[in-house]
Amino acid sequence: MVSAVALPASADDHHHHGRQHHRAVYISDVQYNSPGLDDRSNRSLNAEWVEITNGSRRAVNLDDWTLADEDGHTYTFHHYRLNGHATVRVHTGIGRDRKTDLFQDRQAYVWDNHSDTATLRNHRGRFVDEVFWGHHDDHRGDGRRYSGVHRDGHRH
């Protein structure tokens, strides 16, 4: 039973990585619900984040790329290069930008705890990747869909 389940999963993983290889930059993780009370403290706001990973060996210039939610709240990257095989965490709150952490400098939450979509677009406004949660099929926060495909490839 376990091996029967593991086989499609690993095949799907292979397919997933193939897509990532094809598309260098992708949304790799989201923490849309800050742990603890949603008290709008800067610490709590910064515990809400989206991670963007560059799966290629080459650095990618993210200048003027955007990260937006369903309501159109948009963060624009400025003068930022994401190194090869590196990940940057984009926090909602206020902070000093570093190589591994960028800050939207907001004083309110962006990502909805119940359902929302994080969409990444390049400097030309072209779709790069998106992850969404909620929308009926997600009870534990792990039903994220990458570019319209569930991670496990089977549930719908």
C-alpha positions as CSV (number, residue, x, y, z in Angstrom):
1,M,0.0,0.0,0.0
2,V,2.7,2.5,1.0
3,S,4.8,1.8,-2.1
4,A,1.8,2.1,-4.3
5,V,1.1,5.6,-2.8
6,A,4.8,6.6,-2.9
7,L,5.3,5.7,-6.5
8,P,3.0,8.3,-8.1
9,A,4.1,10.9,-5.5
10,S,7.8,10.4,-6.5
11,A,6.9,10.5,-10.2
12,D,4.9,13.7,-9.5
13,D,7.9,15.1,-7.6
14,H,10.0,14.5,-10.6
15,H,7.5,16.3,-12.8
16,H,7.3,19.1,-10.3
17,H,11.1,19.6,-10.3
18,G,11.1,19.4,-14.0
19,R,8.8,22.3,-14.1
20,Q,10.9,24.2,-11.7
21,H,14.0,23.5,-13.8
22,H,12.1,25.0,-16.7
23,R,10.9,28.0,-14.7
24,A,13.8,29.2,-12.7
25,V,12.0,31.4,-10.2
26,Y,9.0,30.1,-8.3
27,I,7.1,30.6,-5.0
28,S,8.5,27.9,-2.8
29,D,6.6,28.5,0.5
30,V,4.0,30.7,2.2
31,Q,3.3,31.4,5.8
32,Y,0.0,33.2,5.5
33,N,-1.2,32.8,9.1
34,S,1.3,34.3,11.6
35,P,1.7,32.1,14.7
36,G,0.0,33.4,17.8
37,L,-2.4,36.3,18.0
38,D,-3.0,38.5,15.0
39,D,-2.2,41.6,17.0
40,R,-0.7,43.6,14.1
41,S,2.6,43.9,16.0
42,N,5.5,44.3,13.6
43,R,6.8,40.9,14.9
44,S,3.5,39.3,14.0
45,L,3.4,41.0,10.6
46,N,6.9,39.8,9.8
47,A,5.9,36.2,10.7
48,E,3.6,36.4,7.6
49,W,5.8,35.8,4.6
50,V,6.2,34.4,1.1
51,E,9.4,32.6,0.0
52,I,10.6,32.9,-3.6
53,T,13.3,30.5,-4.8
54,N,15.6,30.6,-7.8
55,G,16.0,27.0,-8.8
56,S,18.6,27.8,-11.5
57,R,22.4,28.3,-11.2
58,R,22.2,31.8,-12.5
59,A,21.3,34.9,-10.5
60,V,18.0,36.4,-11.6
61,N,17.4,40.2,-11.5
62,L,14.0,40.7,-9.8
63,D,13.9,44.4,-10.4
64,D,10.3,45.6,-11.0
65,W,8.9,42.0,-10.4
66,T,5.7,42.0,-8.4
67,L,4.1,39.8,-5.7
68,A,0.4,40.4,-5.3
69,D,-2.6,39.1,-3.4
70,E,-6.2,38.6,-4.7
71,D,-7.2,42.1,-3.6
72,G,-4.4,43.7,-5.6
73,H,-2.1,44.6,-2.7
74,T,1.2,44.6,-4.6
75,Y,4.8,44.5,-3.5
76,T,7.4,45.6,-6.1
77,F,11.0,44.4,-5.9
78,H,13.6,47.1,-6.4
79,H,17.2,46.6,-7.3
80,Y,17.2,43.0,-6.1
81,R,19.1,40.1,-7.5
82,L,18.2,36.6,-6.4
83,N,21.3,34.4,-6.5
84,G,21.3,30.9,-8.1
85,H,19.9,28.2,-5.8
86,A,18.9,30.9,-3.3
87,T,15.6,31.8,-1.5
88,V,14.4,35.2,-0.4
89,R,11.6,35.6,2.2
90,V,9.3,38.5,1.6
91,H,7.9,39.6,5.0
92,T,4.7,41.7,5.3
93,G,6.0,44.1,8.1
94,I,8.7,46.7,8.5
95,G,12.4,45.8,8.4
96,R,15.7,46.4,6.8
97,D,16.1,44.6,3.5
98,R,18.8,42.0,3.3
99,K,19.9,39.4,0.8
100,T,17.7,36.7,2.4
101,D,14.9,38.9,3.7
102,L,12.8,41.6,2.1
103,F,10.1,43.7,3.8
104,Q,6.9,45.1,2.4
105,D,6.9,47.7,5.2
106,R,3.1,47.3,5.8
107,Q,1.3,47.9,9.0
108,A,-1.5,45.5,8.2
109,Y,-1.7,41.9,7.1
110,V,-1.7,41.1,3.4
111,W,-2.3,37.4,3.1
112,D,-5.8,36.2,4.1
113,N,-5.8,33.3,6.6
114,H,-8.8,31.6,5.0
115,S,-8.2,31.9,1.3
116,D,-6.0,33.9,-0.9
117,T,-3.6,33.7,-3.9
118,A,0.0,34.9,-4.1
119,T,0.9,35.7,-7.6
120,L,4.4,36.4,-8.9
121,R,4.9,38.4,-12.1
122,N,8.1,39.5,-13.9
123,H,9.1,43.1,-14.8
124,R,6.9,42.9,-18.0
125,G,3.9,41.9,-15.9
126,R,4.0,38.3,-17.3
127,F,2.8,35.5,-15.0
128,V,5.6,33.6,-13.4
129,D,4.0,31.5,-10.6
130,E,1.2,31.5,-8.0
131,V,0.2,29.6,-4.9
132,F,-3.3,29.6,-3.5
133,W,-4.9,28.2,-0.4
134,G,-8.4,27.8,0.9
135,H,-11.1,27.6,-1.7
136,H,-12.9,24.5,-0.4
137,D,-10.2,21.9,-0.7
138,D,-7.9,23.1,2.1
139,H,-8.5,22.4,5.7
140,R,-5.0,22.2,7.1
141,G,-3.2,24.8,5.1
142,D,-1.3,22.3,3.0
143,G,-3.6,22.3,0.0
144,R,-1.4,24.8,-1.8
145,R,-1.4,24.7,-5.6
146,Y,1.6,25.6,-7.6
147,S,0.9,27.2,-10.9
148,G,-2.6,25.6,-10.9
149,V,-1.4,22.1,-10.0
150,H,-1.7,20.5,-6.6
151,R,1.6,19.4,-5.1
152,D,0.3,15.8,-5.0
153,G,-1.2,16.2,-8.5
154,H,-4.3,14.1,-7.6
155,R,-6.7,16.0,-5.4
156,H,-8.9,18.5,-7.0
